Amino acid sequence: MKTKIQVFLREHRDDIVKDVMDLVAIPSVKGIPEEGAPFGKACLDALLHIEKKYTSDGYSTKIEEGKHYVTAVSEGDDKLIGIFSHADVVPVTEGDWVYTKPFEPIEKDGFIIGRGSEDNSSGVVGAIWAMRALKNAGYAPKSRILLFSGSDEESGMTDVSLYAKTEEMPDFSIVPDNSYPVCRGEKTVMNFWAESRQPFDDIVGVSGGQAFNVVLDKAEVKIKAKDGLLDELENIVKGVDNATVTKKDDVIILTTSGMSTHAAAPANSLNAFLIAIDVLTLSSISDNDKNILKRIRPLLSEPHLRDAGLFTTDSEFGDTTCANGIVKLEDMKLSLSFDFRFGLELDEGELIEGIKKYLDGIGFDYKLKYGLKGYVIKESDPLVQAMLDAYRENTGDIESAPYLSVGGTYARFLKNAVSTGSYTGKSKHPPLLPGHGNVHQPDEMLDIEGFLQGIEILSHMIIKADKVLHNEISEV
């Protein structure tokens, strides 16, 4: 069976690549709600595109009434295995892309390049082709297989939350939206706004970022022009990388560039607004404005909150992280988004109270956007071990082990669920600039050969899960 799956996938390599590129070409960034399109037209277009794929494969397919997600279910018995993926993507900064535009995918040096190619078109397309590969190999799961594609994973997961409240919960679910071999738990995620009580005097505009879960990589600050300030700022930025100053009419514009990463792993990022703060606090803007900037700086300067005196750690999940993704000005008051992640040993109430107290002390208000509770499954769980076995048997990597994740996936909303990878790293990627090529970064890339192996792995994970649920322990 393993050989049949491999041969089938490689025979259809070009079809698989096309399916990924067709999905990437849909600019499914969350947009303004429309009638019948709760996350904007592009996200709905992505769901409709996937629905056609599901229907063509003969599944019982439906788009949820409110158009939040699409599902397909194969024939089978009373057991249900879910494969959960998402079609929405994080926002883009087009000017930073080197090889192509974000939604004009290309194939280069064995990679697909385009926004969402890895996160999570690979999960959507991988699930479709894993099921096709199993059918071609002659394996019909006893369980029903549910394919789920959502359209709000990157902005709150209201899609899968709705599913969990209203639909049949699978006996076991696989979420191919993480890393190998298998993730058995995730940190709790809290998204909140920090809003200054005091308005600025000289700063008249602040903007940057579009998502909570991407470290801010571009920021623009507008300042009232006054005698000597332009020359002063130009002199300051001479010694600062990734900062420029221009003037338009009576406004000076400071533009800064940082290095984005996923907010779950911000250690190697550089926040663009932090650069702006360091430039402006050296200038002659008002003391009021400088104080506002200086007070919020510790939440931007170090991702584990050490500089704010709020560092905590968890024996299983490690250090807390806090990342800023959006900055804006409302009624002349500074507002910043934060993505805060922590392990399950820590007291959620105490952590939030600590942040509230810190913000109160620096003249900022705390405003919760949403929270996503983490989860943990025992490493010894038979289904966790079955997923590990499927990975090891298809890669030869016998040293790997189940792990806990700093990221967040649909798995946290589902009963008895794990997340895993969608591709292995096998090819040498094209030359990359720092901060390019990975999830949520410019020039996001998917290793095609590694993706084909990822589909193989998912196929065998489905087989293993089906056998465990039916108390069959024979080797696949």
NORKAZI-V881065 format. One line per field, one symbol per residue. ss: DSSP state (a for helix, b for strand, c for the rest). phi: phi as a letter, one per 20 degrees, with the letter a starting at -180 (. if undefined). psi: psi as a letter, one per 20 degrees, with the letter a starting at -180 (. if undefined). A space follows every 10 residues. Layout:
# NORKAZI-V881065
ss=???
phi=???
psi=???
This chain:
# NORKAZI-V881065
ss=caaaaaaaaa acaaaaaaaa aaaaccccbc cccbccbccc aaaaaaaaaa aaaaaacccb bbbcccccbb bbbccccccb bbbbbbccbc cccaaacccc cccccbbbcc bbbccccccc aaaaaaaaaa aaaaaaaccc cccbbbbbbb ccaaaccaaa aaaaaacccc cbbbbbcccc ccbbbbcbbb bbbbbbcccc ccbbbbbbcc cccbcccbbb bbbbccccaa aaaaaaaccc ccbbbbbbcc bbbbbbbcbc cbaaaccccb caaaaaaaaa ccccccaaaa aaaaaaaaaa accccccccc ccbbcccbbc bbbbbbbbbb ccbbbbbbbb bbcccccaaa aaaaaaaaaa accbbbbbbb bbccbbcccc caaaaaaaaa aaaaaccccc ccbbbcccca aaacccbbbb cccccccccc cccccbcccc cbccbbbaaa aaaaaaaaaa aaaaaaaaac cccccc
phi=.gfffffgff fdgfffgfff fffffefefg cfgcfmbfdn ffffgfffff gfffffenef dbeggemebc cbcefreeec ddddbcdecf fcdffefeea egdcfcdbln cedrfngedb gfffffffff ffffffendd gfffdedccd bbfecpmfff ffgfecdfef fbcddebbce ebedacffdc dbddcfeeff eeedbbbrmc bfecfgdcbc cdcgfbgnff fffffffgdc fmccccccld cedddccdce bfffcegdec ffffffgfff feedfffgff fgfffegged ebfdmffemd fbbcfeenff cbcedccbdc lmdfccecdd cbfffeegff fffffgfffg fdncdecfea ccffbbdfff ggffffffff fffecmeeef bgcddeeccg gfedflccdb ecbdecdefg gcfgncoegm dglgccffff fgfffggfgf fffffffffd lddffe
psi=hggggggghh hkghhggggg hhhhiomlpp apprpjmhkr hhhghgghgh ghggghjjqo qqpqgjkhrq qqprqabiqp ppoprqiqrq rqnhiipghr qhkmqrppkj qppqpiggnk hhgghggghg hhggghijoo qhqqpppppr kkhikikhgh ggghhirppq hqqpnmkbrq gppjqqqqpp prqppphpqq ghpippqqqi qhkpppipqp ppqpprpihg hghhhgihjp qkpqprpock ppoppqpboq rpihmjhjro phhgggghgh iiakrqhggh ggghhighih hoijjghikj pqrphgibqq qppphpqrpo ljppppqpop pqrihqoggg gghggggggh hjkqqpopgr qoprrpqqhi phhghghggg gghihjniiq qqrqqiaprh hiiqplqqqa riqqohqorr pqqpjqhapj rqkpqpoggh gghhhgghgh hggggggghj kpjqq.
